[in-house]
Amino acid sequence: MPNLKAFAQEVFASQPFTRWIGAKLLSVGADHAEIGLTISGHHRQQHGFVHGGVLSYLADNALTFAGGLALGGDALTSEFKINYLRPARGDYLVARARTVGKGKRQAVCQCEILSREDGGEQLCAIAQGTILPVGP
């Protein structure tokens, strides 16, 4: 793929939910992706923590980008699992995903989601997923 970053930015920008939630594609490579999100009030649940669905979105999208880029193009998530390790607080989240194994028909990826609080990053969730290529 000649211009990986341009391809990834185009796909990312075409996602209506991503635009609505306010996520940003921070970086991509041949087998990894990083997505960031500035936390707003509507991202929180009743206890003031970031809603688990927001963390799940970040994991799903970062996993799919990492796996899709490793597979050479557009992709979909076949399945993923997330472990919530601690409540996400603070003002910013970042999801860092990487491909840990790939074949012709799938890639297995892992993702860490970190919250920025008190000047540092705190690991709040870990996810793993299987990503499938779309198209030929």
C-alpha positions in Angstrom: 0.0 0.0 0.0 1.8 3.1 -1.2 0.3 5.8 1.2 -0.7 4.0 4.3 -1.4 7.1 6.4 -3.6 8.7 3.7 -5.6 5.5 3.2 -6.1 5.2 7.0 -7.1 8.8 7.4 -9.7 8.5 4.5 -11.3 5.4 6.1 -11.3 7.0 9.5 -12.9 10.2 8.2 -15.6 8.2 6.5 -17.0 6.8 9.8 -20.0 8.8 11.0 -19.9 7.4 14.5 -16.2 8.3 14.8 -16.9 11.9 13.8 -19.8 12.0 16.3 -17.8 10.7 19.2 -14.9 13.0 18.5 -12.0 10.5 18.1 -8.8 11.3 16.2 -6.5 8.9 14.4 -3.1 9.8 15.9 -0.7 7.4 14.2 -0.7 4.3 12.0 1.9 1.9 10.7 2.1 -1.3 8.7 0.7 -3.3 11.8 -0.3 -0.7 14.4 -2.7 2.2 15.1 -3.3 4.7 17.8 -6.6 6.5 18.3 -7.1 9.4 20.8 -10.2 10.9 22.4 -10.7 14.1 24.5 -13.2 13.2 27.2 -16.4 15.3 27.4 -19.4 15.0 29.7 -21.4 12.9 27.2 -18.7 10.2 27.3 -19.3 9.6 31.0 -21.7 7.3 32.8 -23.6 8.0 36.0 -20.6 7.6 38.4 -18.5 10.0 36.4 -16.3 7.4 34.8 -15.9 7.1 31.0 -18.6 4.7 29.8 -17.5 1.2 28.9 -19.0 1.6 25.5 -16.6 4.4 24.7 -13.6 2.2 25.7 -15.1 -0.6 23.7 -15.4 1.6 20.6 -11.8 2.7 20.9 -10.6 -0.9 21.3 -12.7 -2.1 18.3 -11.6 0.6 16.0 -7.9 0.5 16.9 -7.8 -3.3 16.6 -9.5 -3.1 13.2 -7.1 -0.4 11.9 -4.0 -2.3 13.2 -5.2 -5.6 11.6 -6.6 -4.1 8.4 -3.3 -2.3 7.8 -1.3 -5.5 8.5 -3.6 -7.3 6.0 -3.1 -4.7 3.4 -6.4 -2.8 3.2 -10.0 -2.5 4.5 -11.1 -4.8 7.2 -13.8 -5.7 9.7 -13.7 -7.1 13.3 -14.7 -10.7 13.4 -14.6 -10.8 17.3 -13.0 -9.1 20.2 -12.8 -9.4 23.9 -12.2 -6.5 26.4 -11.1 -6.6 30.0 -11.8 -3.4 32.0 -9.0 -3.1 34.5 -10.0 0.1 36.3 -12.4 3.0 35.8 -11.3 5.4 33.1 -11.0 8.9 34.5 -9.2 12.1 33.4 -9.5 14.2 30.3 -8.1 12.0 27.5 -8.0 8.4 26.3 -5.6 6.7 23.9 -6.0 3.3 22.3 -2.8 1.7 21.1 -3.3 -1.5 19.0 -0.8 -3.7 17.3 -1.0 -6.9 15.2 0.5 -9.9 17.0 -0.1 -12.4 14.3 -1.5 -12.5 10.8 -2.2 -14.9 7.9 -3.9 -14.5 4.6 -7.4 -14.5 6.0 -7.1 -12.9 9.4 -5.0 -10.9 11.9 -5.0 -11.2 15.6 -4.4 -7.9 17.4 -4.1 -6.6 20.9 -4.9 -3.1 22.3 -4.2 -1.2 25.4 -6.5 1.7 26.4 -4.9 4.3 28.7 -6.5 7.3 30.4 -4.5 10.5 31.0 -5.0 11.7 34.6 -2.8 13.6 37.0 -0.1 14.1 34.4 0.4 10.4 33.7 -1.2 7.5 31.8 -3.2 4.8 33.6 -4.0 1.5 31.9 -7.7 1.0 32.1 -8.5 -1.7 29.6 -6.9 -4.4 27.4 -8.6 -6.0 24.3 -7.8 -8.7 21.8 -9.5 -9.3 18.5 -9.6 -11.1 15.2 -9.7 -8.9 12.1 -10.8 -10.0 8.6 -10.0 -8.4 5.3 -12.9 -6.9 3.2 -12.9 -7.4 -0.5 -10.4 -9.3 -2.7 
